[in-house]
Amino acid sequence: MHAASRRFVRLLLLGCTLSSAALPAIGADNYPNRPVTIVVPFTPGASTDTLARFEADALQHALHQAFVVENRPGAGGEIGIAYAAKAAPDGYTLLHAPSVIALLPYMKKSISYNLADFEPVVLVGLTQFGLVVSPSLPVNSVQDLIALAKVKPGTLTYASAGNGTPHQIFAELFKTKTGVDIRHVPYRGTVPGLTDVASGNVSMEFTDLTPALPLIQAGSLKILAVLSSQRNAEMPDIPSVAETVQGYDAMSWQGFFARAGTSKTIVDKLNTALVSDLKRPETADRFKTIGIVAQWDTPDQFRAFIAAESERWGKVIRAAGIELQ
């Protein structure tokens, strides 16, 4: 395990609390009294960016101040995350990031941030994933797929949105739990891989559902299952992988962070405003349009959630030997 990974969970559980206690509150009582920046470590138009803009609007209405999204993409999210990690702990530079923030330390030998640089604010959503296959593949269920893969080891392929993405990690979990041998074909983004699955050049993809749905509805892709442990309420006829593969459960998540050392008063104020919005049915409906299920929790619950997710997926990453430069 890389040194950063070994320290990861311990720093997550202890570092944020200690740093918060060590630094004084900065303008906590009248926060926010000037515009706030929300850093997004991906390009405009991505689901992470869209979700951050939804929540920027909610915070602006709740706290009567401008919340401005600033995109800083690159290096699989590391550039934007590292930028936010160097911000002042005053609540005026926040970070909206997906689960990659907790996974990169397991995949890189050298990384320019540590999760202990951040104070978790709130888990805001879970991204639904599904297992889709080419219509030309002679399978109609997860059980069929496993049987075919075992008859033809090393022959079937899976597309991903790139090395180290949830698409690859979720596929590797499937391989570990079923003992199948399927080969990885990385792409730059989700859609190119889905296009090749639809054409039969690649066998399958473990994909976020939003970009796949038009192809599924057109009959260009077959969906065998959803990756969450329970069926998707929007697709109740589609089984979960867990109905065939015991213990399989995979969804990526999105969350808000402040710089470690930010006053608890500010963190709690942000959490309260966001949770109030996340509980609204209208917000849940907006999230569904980009394939995300709204969630909410306390900062302490979010911290514990991240620690558990990091430990779980870190084992998968290490077992699969996934490394990024």
N, C-alpha and C positions, 0 to 999 in steps of 0.2 A: 504494500500500500504506500502511496506517496506520503511524504511528511505532512503535507497540507491536509490530506484526508484523515490521517491518524488523529490530528488535533481538532478535527472539524466539529464533531458533536459536543465534545467537552467545551470548546470555546463558545459554541452556540448557546449552550445551556447556562454557562457561567459568565462569559465575557460581556454580553450585552447588559446584564444586570449590574455587574461591577462598574462598567464604564458609565452607566446612567447615574450611579450613586456618586461617582468620583467627580462629575462635572456639575457646575451650577446651572440652574434653569436660566434660559436666555429669553427674556421677553415672553414668558409663558402665559402670563395672565391676559395680555391683550393680543395674543396670537390669533389669526395672522393680521398684521397691520401693513403689509405690503404684498405684492404678488408672489406666489409660490410656484416653483418649477417642479414638474413631475418628469423625471428622466425615464425614457423608454429605450431599452437597449436594442431595439429592432426598427425596421423601416416603417414609414407611414403606410397605413392600409393593412398591416398584419393584424391578426386578432388581438395580440397584446396591445398594440397601439390603439385599436378601436375601443377596447375595454378601458384603457387608461383615459381616453377622452370621455367616455360615459361617466366615469367616476370624477373626472375633473369638473364636469358640469355639476354633478351632485355636490361636490365640496364647495364650489363657488356659490351655489344657492344656499347651502347650509351655513357657511362661514362668512359670506358677504365680502369675498375677496377673490381676485383673479387667481386661478390655478391653470398654468400654461404647460402644455406637453412639449417636451424637447426630445427629439429623436437623436440618439447617439448609437447607431448600429455598428456592427463589426465584430469579428473574432468570435462568432457564435454567441454574442451578447456580452462578452467580457469587457469590451471597451466602455459601454454605457454603465455597466455595473461598477467597474473600477472608478469611473468618473464620479459617480454618486458616493462611492466609498470614501472619497477625499473631501466631501462637502463639509461645511460647518455643521455642528450638531444643534442647529437652531430651528429645524422644521421648515426651512424655506427651500430646501432641495430634498425632494422625496424620490423614491424609486418605485416604479411599477414593473415587476418582473415575473416571468413564468418560472417553472420548476428548475429550469436550467441553472439558475443562480445557486442551487444546492447541489447540482450534479457536476458542474465544471471542475470543482476541486478534486473530484475522483478521477477525472479524465486527463488532467494536465499536470505535468511534472512541475511546472512553474506557473503560478497564477498571480495576478496583480491585485487581488482582493481576498478577503476572508469573510465568511458570513458573520463573524463576530464584529465586523465593521458596521453591521446594521441592527436596527431595532425593529423587530417584526411589528407591524401595525394591525393588519387584518388579512385573512384569507378571503379572497373575493369570488373565486369561481373555479370550477373543475371543467376541463375540456374533455368532451366525449370522443372516444376513439372506436374504430371498428376494424374488423378483419375483412378485407375485400379481395376477391380473386378474379382472374380473367374468366370471361364466359366460356372460353375454350377449354378450361381446366375441368376435367371430368369429376368434379366433386360438388356436393350440395350441402355439406355440413362440416363442422369442425372434425368430427369423427372420420368422415371420408378423407379429409385433407391429411390427417395424421396417418391414416392407413396408406395413402398414396405416397407420402413422403418416406415412410419406412420401407416401402417396396422399391423406391427409387432414391436411395440416399445420395445427397450431394447434387441431385438433378434439379430440384425445384429451387426457385429464387424468390427473394423478397426485395422490393424496392423500399427506399427510405428517403426522407428529405435531406439526408446527409449524415456523415459520420457523427456519432455522439448525440443525435437527436432522439427524442422520445420514441419515434418510429422504430429506430434500430434497437433501442434498449428494450422496448416492449416485445419486439420480435425475439430478442435473445432470451427474455424470460420464458416465452412460449417454447423455444428450443430446449431450454433447461428442464422445464416441467414435463415435456412430452418425449424428450430423447430423440427428436427428429434432427436431420442434417439438411438445412436449407441455406443457400448461399446468399450473401448480402450484396445488393447492387445499389450503391449510394447515388443520389441525384442532388442537384442544387435546388431544393424546394420540393414541396409536396406534389404539385400539379404535374411536372414532367414525369415523375414516377407513376402516377395514376394513369397518365396517358399511355405509357408503355405496358402497364398491366392490362388496360382495356384492349390494347392491340395484340396482346398475347406474347409480347417480347419478354415480360417478366411474369412470374406466376401469381404474386400476391403483394399486398401492402397492408401493414398495420398503420392505419391512417386516422387523422382527425376527420370527423364525419362531414364537416361543412363543405370542404372542397370536393368531397366524393359524392355527395348526395345527387347533384345533377346527373352524373354518370350512372349512378345506381338507378335513378328514376328513368333514365333513357334506355336502360338495359345493357349499357356498355360495361358495367361491372356487376358482379354478384357479391352481395354482402352475406357472409356466413354467420357472423356474430358480432356483438358489441364486446368491448374489452373490460368494461366495468363488471363488478361482481354481480350486480343486479341488472335486469333488463332496463332499457331506456324507455321512459314513459311516453316518449314521442314515437317510439318504434316497438310497441309491445309484442309484436309477432316475431321479432328477431331475438333469438336466444343469446345468452351471454356465453363467452368462452368457458366460464366457470362451471356451466352446466355439464361440460364434457371434461374439462381439465380442472380438477379440484384445487382450489386456492388461488386460481389465476385472477388477478384484479389489476387493471392498469388504466389510470387517467392522469393527465398532466394537470397542473394547477397554476393559478395566477394569484399574486399577492402584492400588497403595498408594504413598503419599508421606509423608515426614517434612518438617519445616521445614528449610529450608536452614540449614546451620551445625550440624545435629545430628551428634554424634560418629559417626565411621565405625564404631566398635565397636558402637554401638546400631543403626545401619543394617544392619550385617552380621548382628547377632543377630536382628533382625526378618526379614531376608531368609532366613536359614538356617531359622528356624522355619516360615515360610510355604512355602518351597520343599519342605521335608520333608512338609508336609501336601498340597501341590498334586500331589505325585508319587504319592499314594495312590490306588488304583483307586476306593475308596469316595468320595473327594472328586470325582473325575471324574464319577462317577455322580450325585452331588448337583448338580453344576454343570449336567449335561445336563437336569435337571428344569426349569431356567429358561433353557434354550437357550444355554448358554455352554460353550465348550470350554476346559478348564483349560490354563494355560500357566505357565511359570516361566523366570526368567533371573537374571542378576546385576544389581546396581544400574547398573553401567556399560553393560551390554547394554540395559537398559531405557531409559537416557538416550539412547543412540544410536537406539533404536527410535522414541522420541518425536520426536526431531529429524527423522528420515526421514519419519514420518507427518505431522508438522506441515508440512514443506516440500511434500509431495505434495498434501495436502488444501488447504493454503493457496492453491495455484495454482488448484484447482477453485473454491474460494470466491471468489477474486478474479475469475476468468473469468465466473462466474455472477452477480457483483454482489450477493452475499448480504450484507446488513447488518442488524444488530440495534440497537435503541435502547438 
